[in-house]
């Protein structure tokens, strides 16, 4: 089952907000509804956002034709999709690839958007295989490989299979996977809700741990490697990923274990020279100062809520894509 697809007239996504308690799909026919789904994380994860961007450009063309928009209105709608979230480069990448074919017509755009989905599905399987091979090289396979991961970089964050969790899935299929530690991932619990759900579906041995415990567990030798995804990789190898990733990279470096980033080539942004140039989305106070509808902090409290952090290249053992392995800590650069 694809997490995002096109049913002939609309974008269809698995509503990640409803998981793990309900597997619910949303059928989206309007640009504003797609933007809302992206902003509230009903669809999330860098590769999945690439697919959403690609299909969003087609959606804008279709809605414009139904409602009689002029070219300027269609362009504005496409831009709303492109700018829905600023940090993950794949969203703009997907929009730009498909919107660039407007001169060829809507049908050509749809063909290309579907190709973007197919590329992601096949590419992620290649990421999984390459990453599993790398961990076998770095950690050996005499005993099962224990993996620590953060946020959700599984099938839900992609079209199929997953990136970081695709590596885990491949290890599991090969019989080389030990216990997986999955950070809960505050404040929206993508690890506890989504990664745990995926690990449970595949029958893996796993434990959910609070974010603050992750570095300590690494220091105690509870894991053999840290494997995460990425939302944007700068030209110098700095990696933007879900907030909390940087502390795991520091812990992995201290413990002397591999810190591996699994991501498609589309996540590498040659136009971004380094991590300092990456815009970090702040999602505001509401996600932090309460639980559900219940306020837990004092009424006058204000929160800082960066959605991402940046791990410097020198802490990254390897970046694994569908086509290559880059070793930033050894001086190699992705672009």
GUDO-898429 format. One record per residue (C-alpha): residue number from 0; x, y, z. Coordinates in nm, 3 decimals. Each point is the difference from the previous one (the first is absolute). Example, Ala and Ser with C-alpha at 12.3 -4.5 7.8 and 13.67 -1.06 7.14 Angstrom:
BEGIN
> resi;X;Y;Z
> 0;1.230;-0.450;0.780
> 1;0.137;0.344;-0.066
This chain:
BEGIN
> resi;X;Y;Z
> 0;0.000;0.000;0.000
> 1;0.143;0.336;-0.104
> 2;-0.012;0.277;0.258
> 3;-0.072;0.256;-0.274
> 4;-0.146;-0.061;-0.345
> 5;-0.225;0.135;-0.275
> 6;-0.339;-0.167;-0.056
> 7;-0.079;0.159;-0.336
> 8;-0.152;0.322;0.127
> 9;0.150;0.073;0.341
> 10;0.293;-0.050;0.235
> 11;-0.051;-0.287;0.245
> 12;0.210;-0.019;0.317
> 13;0.015;-0.203;0.318
> 14;-0.094;0.246;0.275
> 15;0.301;-0.027;0.229
> 16;-0.170;0.205;0.270
> 17;-0.249;-0.286;0.054
> 18;0.268;-0.268;0.048
> 19;0.057;-0.229;0.183
> 20;-0.359;-0.034;0.116
> 21;-0.164;0.024;-0.341
> 22;0.122;-0.059;-0.355
> 23;-0.192;0.272;-0.182
> 24;0.040;0.137;-0.350
> 25;-0.074;0.352;-0.115
> 26;-0.110;0.087;-0.353
> 27;0.116;0.352;-0.086
> 28;-0.143;0.193;-0.297
> 29;0.099;0.357;0.091
> 30;0.333;0.172;0.039
> 31;-0.089;0.160;0.333
> 32;-0.091;-0.341;0.142
> 33;0.335;-0.141;-0.112
> 34;0.185;0.293;0.156
> 35;-0.195;-0.056;0.323
> 36;0.091;-0.371;-0.005
> 37;0.368;0.090;-0.042
> 38;0.000;0.264;0.274
> 39;-0.178;-0.215;0.258
> 40;0.220;-0.300;-0.091
> 41;-0.272;-0.225;-0.136
> 42;0.259;-0.057;-0.270
> 43;0.362;0.041;0.109
> 44;0.349;-0.131;-0.059
> 45;0.234;0.143;-0.260
> 46;-0.057;-0.254;-0.282
> 47;-0.378;-0.003;0.056
> 48;0.002;0.379;-0.017
> 49;0.180;-0.027;-0.333
> 50;-0.291;-0.209;-0.125
> 51;-0.249;0.242;0.151
> 52;0.171;0.289;-0.176
> 53;0.000;-0.181;-0.334
> 54;-0.369;-0.092;0.024
> 55;-0.083;0.342;0.146
> 56;0.107;0.170;-0.321
> 57;-0.242;-0.222;-0.195
> 58;-0.271;0.064;0.258
> 59;0.040;0.375;-0.050
> 60;-0.045;-0.042;-0.376
> 61;-0.313;-0.210;0.046
> 62;-0.158;0.232;0.255
> 63;0.085;0.298;-0.217
> 64;-0.175;-0.161;-0.299
> 65;-0.310;-0.080;0.207
> 66;-0.024;0.343;0.158
> 67;0.111;0.215;-0.291
> 68;0.327;0.130;0.145
> 69;0.235;0.203;-0.216
> 70;0.371;-0.086;-0.028
> 71;0.091;0.231;0.288
> 72;-0.246;-0.174;0.233
> 73;0.135;-0.343;-0.096
> 74;0.356;0.121;0.060
> 75;-0.101;0.137;0.340
> 76;-0.158;-0.335;0.094
> 77;0.312;-0.190;-0.104
> 78;0.210;0.239;0.208
> 79;-0.222;-0.065;0.305
> 80;0.082;-0.368;-0.023
> 81;0.370;0.073;-0.057
> 82;0.027;0.222;0.309
> 83;-0.216;-0.204;0.239
> 84;0.309;-0.114;0.196
> 85;0.337;0.171;-0.041
> 86;0.262;-0.244;0.129
> 87;-0.058;-0.321;-0.198
> 88;0.149;0.058;-0.345
> 89;-0.197;-0.285;-0.162
> 90;-0.330;0.189;0.008
> 91;0.130;0.284;-0.218
> 92;0.197;-0.252;-0.209
> 93;-0.317;-0.197;-0.081
> 94;-0.199;0.312;-0.083
> 95;0.271;0.145;-0.222
> 96;0.058;-0.321;-0.196
> 97;-0.365;-0.026;-0.099
> 98;-0.092;0.368;-0.023
> 99;0.288;0.042;-0.244
> 100;-0.207;-0.203;-0.250
> 101;-0.301;0.235;-0.003
> 102;0.080;0.096;-0.358
> 103;-0.050;-0.365;-0.099
> 104;-0.345;-0.016;0.160
> 105;-0.168;-0.160;0.294
> 106;0.020;-0.360;-0.127
> 107;0.377;0.020;-0.041
> 108;0.022;0.137;0.354
> 109;-0.200;-0.292;0.138
> 110;0.216;-0.256;-0.182
> 111;0.309;0.156;0.153
> 112;-0.154;0.029;0.347
> 113;-0.081;-0.370;-0.005
> 114;0.357;-0.067;-0.107
> 115;0.120;0.191;0.307
> 116;-0.201;-0.241;0.218
> 117;0.138;-0.305;-0.182
> 118;0.356;0.132;0.027
> 119;-0.040;0.045;0.374
> 120;-0.137;-0.352;0.048
> 121;0.286;-0.166;-0.191
> 122;0.263;0.240;0.135
> 123;-0.088;-0.069;0.361
> 124;0.048;-0.373;-0.047
> 125;0.346;0.078;-0.136
> 126;0.069;0.225;0.302
> 127;-0.106;-0.284;0.229
> 128;0.226;-0.253;-0.168
> 129;0.300;0.235;-0.014
> 130;-0.048;0.101;0.363
> 131;-0.032;-0.358;0.118
> 132;0.317;-0.091;-0.189
> 133;0.183;0.290;0.164
> 134;-0.110;-0.096;0.350
> 135;0.108;-0.358;-0.064
> 136;0.341;0.138;-0.101
> 137;0.029;0.234;0.299
> 138;-0.157;-0.216;0.271
> 139;0.037;-0.355;-0.126
> 140;-0.276;-0.262;-0.006
> 141;0.135;-0.249;0.252
> 142;-0.271;0.127;0.233
> 143;-0.322;0.185;-0.091
> 144;0.052;0.373;-0.058
> 145;-0.171;0.223;0.256
> 146;-0.122;0.328;-0.147
> 147;-0.106;0.329;0.159
> 148;-0.222;0.228;-0.209
> 149;-0.173;0.333;0.044
> 150;-0.332;0.137;-0.129
> 151;-0.158;-0.195;-0.287
> 152;0.188;-0.069;-0.322
> 153;-0.199;-0.307;-0.098
> 154;-0.255;-0.080;-0.266
> 155;-0.229;0.264;0.147
> 156;0.258;0.270;-0.065
> 157;0.045;-0.115;-0.359
> 158;-0.214;-0.148;-0.274
> 159;0.098;-0.354;0.102
> 160;0.263;-0.194;0.199
> 161;0.181;0.289;0.175
> 162;0.352;0.143;0.029
> 163;0.149;-0.045;0.348
> 164;-0.274;-0.247;0.089
> 165;0.045;-0.151;-0.345
> 166;0.353;-0.091;0.110
> 167;-0.150;-0.155;0.314
> 168;-0.261;-0.182;-0.208
> 169;0.269;-0.144;-0.229
> 170;0.209;-0.116;0.298
> 171;-0.312;-0.166;0.141
> 172;-0.069;-0.180;-0.328
> 173;0.360;-0.124;-0.009
> 174;-0.019;-0.128;0.356
> 175;0.266;0.244;0.122
> 176;-0.212;0.235;0.211
> 177;0.028;0.011;0.378
> 178;-0.204;0.223;0.227
> 179;-0.104;0.343;-0.131
> 180;-0.013;0.298;0.233
> 181;-0.248;0.259;-0.130
> 182;-0.003;0.345;0.158
> 183;-0.351;0.121;0.078
> 184;0.080;0.330;-0.182
> 185;-0.148;0.291;0.186
> 186;-0.221;0.193;-0.030
> 187;-0.218;-0.186;-0.253
> 188;0.124;-0.352;0.075
> 189;0.071;-0.115;-0.354
> 190;0.225;-0.270;0.142
> 191;-0.243;-0.130;0.260
> 192;-0.298;0.020;-0.236
> 193;0.137;-0.070;-0.347
> 194;0.338;-0.174;0.022
> 195;-0.127;-0.229;0.276
> 196;-0.304;-0.082;-0.214
> 197;0.218;-0.088;-0.299
> 198;0.239;-0.210;0.211
> 199;-0.295;-0.182;0.152
> 200;-0.142;-0.067;-0.348
> 201;0.330;-0.156;-0.114
> 202;0.034;-0.211;0.315
> 203;0.325;0.156;0.116
> 204;0.128;-0.002;0.359
> 205;-0.013;0.364;0.112
> 206;-0.026;0.235;0.296
> 207;-0.131;0.357;0.008
> 208;0.222;0.231;0.205
> 209;-0.039;0.363;0.101
> 210;0.212;0.243;-0.200
> 211;0.207;0.102;0.301
> 212;0.099;-0.362;0.065
> 213;0.133;-0.060;-0.351
> 214;0.354;0.135;0.041
> 215;0.035;-0.169;0.339
> 216;-0.102;-0.338;-0.143
> 217;0.252;0.045;-0.281
> 218;0.268;0.072;0.261
> 219;-0.091;-0.320;0.186
> 220;0.061;-0.216;-0.307
> 221;-0.366;-0.079;-0.064
> 222;0.033;0.050;-0.376
> 223;0.249;-0.077;-0.276
> 224;-0.092;0.283;-0.238
> 225;-0.223;0.306;-0.027
> 226;-0.194;0.022;-0.327
> 227;-0.216;0.303;-0.082
> 228;-0.159;0.167;-0.300
> 229;0.043;0.358;-0.117
> 230;-0.213;0.293;-0.106
> 231;0.281;0.188;-0.174
> 232;0.368;-0.078;-0.055
> 233;0.223;0.298;-0.073
> 234;0.274;-0.005;-0.262
> 235;0.267;-0.039;0.269
> 236;-0.171;-0.299;0.164
> 237;-0.177;0.176;0.290
> 238;-0.332;-0.173;0.064
> 239;-0.332;0.154;0.107
> 240;-0.233;-0.252;0.162
> 241;-0.261;-0.014;0.275
> 242;0.098;0.185;0.317
> 243;0.186;-0.239;0.228
> 244;0.217;-0.149;-0.273
> 245;0.307;0.210;0.083
> 246;0.020;-0.132;0.357
> 247;-0.002;-0.358;-0.129
> 248;0.283;0.085;-0.241
> 249;0.206;0.141;0.287
> 250;-0.070;-0.312;0.206
> 251;0.091;-0.230;-0.289
> 252;0.330;0.184;-0.054
> 253;0.084;-0.026;0.371
> 254;-0.088;-0.370;0.005
> 255;0.192;-0.072;-0.320
> 256;-0.293;-0.150;-0.191
> 257;-0.122;0.084;-0.352
> 258;-0.243;0.288;-0.056
> 259;-0.163;-0.066;-0.338
> 260;-0.240;0.221;-0.193
> 261;-0.224;-0.177;-0.253
> 262;-0.166;0.226;-0.255
> 263;-0.071;0.026;-0.373
> 264;0.221;0.209;-0.228
> 265;-0.285;0.252;-0.023
> 266;0.061;0.097;0.364
> 267;0.349;0.125;-0.086
> 268;-0.023;0.371;-0.079
> 269;0.307;0.128;-0.188
> 270;-0.141;0.355;0.025
> 271;0.033;-0.008;0.380
> 272;0.371;0.027;0.084
> 273;-0.020;-0.101;0.367
> 274;-0.229;-0.056;0.294
> 275;0.007;0.364;0.106
> 276;-0.177;0.084;-0.325
> 277;-0.298;-0.228;0.069
> 278;-0.323;0.167;0.112
> 279;-0.119;-0.175;0.315
> 280;-0.376;-0.012;0.041
> 281;-0.136;0.108;0.339
> 282;-0.343;-0.151;0.054
> 283;-0.106;0.228;0.285
> 284;-0.092;-0.056;0.362
> 285;-0.324;-0.198;-0.018
> 286;0.165;-0.337;-0.072
> 287;0.226;0.034;0.304
> 288;-0.204;0.167;0.274
> 289;-0.284;-0.248;0.013
> 290;-0.104;-0.359;-0.060
> 291;-0.296;-0.034;-0.230
> 292;-0.251;0.261;0.110
> 293;0.147;0.027;0.350
> 294;0.241;0.281;0.087
> 295;0.288;-0.128;0.213
> 296;0.218;0.312;0.022
> 297;-0.088;0.331;0.172
> 298;-0.219;0.227;-0.211
> 299;0.276;0.258;-0.040
> 300;0.260;-0.254;-0.114
> 301;0.138;0.024;-0.353
> 302;0.187;-0.285;-0.172
> 303;0.275;-0.028;-0.255
> 304;-0.094;-0.282;-0.234
> 305;0.254;-0.056;-0.280
> 306;-0.117;-0.293;-0.207
> 307;0.351;-0.089;-0.117
> 308;0.365;0.018;0.099
> 309;0.320;-0.020;-0.203
> 310;0.266;-0.267;0.047
> 311;0.345;0.115;-0.120
> 312;0.163;-0.206;-0.273
> 313;0.292;-0.106;0.218
> 314;-0.240;-0.198;0.221
> 315;-0.155;-0.188;-0.293
> 316;0.166;-0.336;-0.064
> 317;-0.184;-0.052;-0.329
> 318;-0.283;0.130;-0.214
> 319;-0.163;-0.283;-0.192
> 320;-0.208;0.079;-0.308
> 321;-0.145;-0.222;-0.272
> 322;0.314;0.041;-0.209
> 323;0.300;0.060;0.227
> 324;0.151;0.003;0.349
> 325;0.161;0.328;0.113
> 326;0.220;0.017;0.310
> 327;-0.006;0.363;0.125
> 328;0.200;-0.069;0.318
> 329;0.282;-0.118;-0.228
> 330;-0.015;0.322;-0.203
> 331;-0.226;-0.112;-0.283
> 332;-0.267;0.247;-0.109
> 333;-0.333;-0.074;-0.169
> 334;0.016;0.299;-0.236
